[in-house]
Amino acid sequence: MAPPPSPAPTRITFFQTLVPLVASGAKTITIRDETESHYQPGTVVDVFPLEQPHQEIPTCRIRILAVEPLGWEDIDEEHVRQEGLASREQLLEILESVYPRSETP
């Protein structure tokens, strides 16, 4: 018998520089690797800056609308726009600083 599914996360972190984009609605997606892919559509999560792990009051709350697999080669200008960034190169640079290129973001 398979173990019961883990409960959906109730919080999510972003680099502090990206939190204002999330809070303003300019950043409407986030690209995570498989270890952070357990968010569930329809859930509401509290947003915190990654650099302030002890912050108790969330910056804002967001609703998870969808969770979809995405490979490096699939990242396009629409993802850039949804991330609130200026270019695909900027997005790839941020992703590569967090996830090794050999992994799926």
C-alpha positions as CSV (number, residue, x, y, z in Angstrom):
1,M,0.0,0.0,0.0
2,A,1.4,3.4,-1.0
3,P,2.0,6.0,1.8
4,P,-0.6,8.8,1.9
5,P,0.4,11.9,-0.1
6,S,2.2,14.7,1.8
7,P,0.1,17.7,2.6
8,A,0.4,20.6,0.2
9,P,3.0,23.2,1.3
10,T,1.5,26.3,3.0
11,R,4.4,28.7,2.4
12,I,6.7,29.6,-0.4
13,T,9.9,31.6,-0.6
14,F,11.3,33.9,-3.2
15,F,14.6,35.8,-3.4
16,Q,14.0,39.1,-1.6
17,T,14.5,41.0,-4.9
18,L,11.6,39.0,-6.5
19,V,9.1,39.4,-3.6
20,P,7.9,42.8,-4.7
21,L,7.2,41.4,-8.2
22,V,5.1,38.6,-6.6
23,A,3.3,41.0,-4.2
24,S,2.4,43.4,-7.1
25,G,1.2,40.7,-9.4
26,A,4.0,41.4,-12.0
27,K,5.4,37.9,-11.3
28,T,2.7,35.4,-11.9
29,I,4.7,32.1,-12.2
30,T,7.6,30.5,-10.5
31,I,9.8,27.8,-12.0
32,R,11.0,25.2,-9.4
33,D,12.8,22.0,-9.6
34,E,11.3,18.6,-8.7
35,T,12.1,18.9,-5.0
36,E,9.9,22.0,-4.8
37,S,7.1,20.7,-7.1
38,H,4.6,19.6,-4.4
39,Y,2.4,22.6,-4.5
40,Q,-1.2,21.8,-5.2
41,P,-3.5,23.8,-7.6
42,G,-6.2,25.7,-5.7
43,T,-4.2,26.1,-2.5
44,V,-3.2,29.4,-1.0
45,V,0.3,29.8,0.3
46,D,2.1,32.5,2.3
47,V,5.0,34.3,0.6
48,F,8.2,34.9,2.4
49,P,11.6,36.3,1.4
50,L,14.2,33.5,1.2
51,E,16.9,35.6,2.9
52,Q,14.7,36.1,6.0
53,P,13.9,32.6,7.2
54,H,12.6,33.7,10.6
55,Q,10.1,36.3,9.3
56,E,6.7,35.4,10.9
57,I,4.3,37.6,8.9
58,P,4.0,36.8,5.2
59,T,4.6,39.5,2.7
60,C,1.5,38.4,0.8
61,R,-0.5,35.3,-0.1
62,I,-0.9,33.7,-3.5
63,R,-3.1,31.1,-4.9
64,I,-1.5,28.2,-6.8
65,L,-3.4,27.9,-10.1
66,A,-1.4,25.1,-11.8
67,V,1.7,23.0,-11.4
68,E,3.2,21.8,-14.7
69,P,6.5,20.2,-15.7
70,L,8.9,22.5,-17.7
71,G,12.3,21.7,-19.2
72,W,15.1,24.2,-19.9
73,E,14.4,24.0,-23.6
74,D,10.8,24.9,-23.0
75,I,11.5,28.3,-21.4
76,D,10.3,31.0,-23.7
77,E,9.5,34.7,-23.8
78,E,6.0,34.1,-22.3
79,H,7.7,32.6,-19.2
80,V,9.9,35.7,-19.1
81,R,6.9,38.0,-19.2
82,Q,5.1,35.9,-16.5
83,E,8.2,36.0,-14.3
84,G,8.2,39.8,-14.6
85,L,11.7,39.9,-16.1
86,A,13.3,41.6,-19.0
87,S,14.8,38.8,-21.0
88,R,15.1,35.0,-21.4
89,E,18.8,35.4,-20.6
90,Q,18.0,37.1,-17.3
91,L,15.6,34.3,-16.4
92,L,18.1,31.6,-17.3
93,E,20.8,33.3,-15.3
94,I,18.6,33.3,-12.2
95,L,17.6,29.7,-12.7
96,E,21.1,28.6,-13.3
97,S,22.2,30.3,-10.0
98,V,19.8,28.0,-8.2
99,Y,19.5,24.8,-10.2
100,P,22.4,23.1,-12.1
101,R,21.8,23.2,-15.8
102,S,21.8,19.4,-15.9
103,E,18.7,19.3,-13.8
104,T,15.1,20.2,-14.9
105,P,14.2,23.6,-13.4
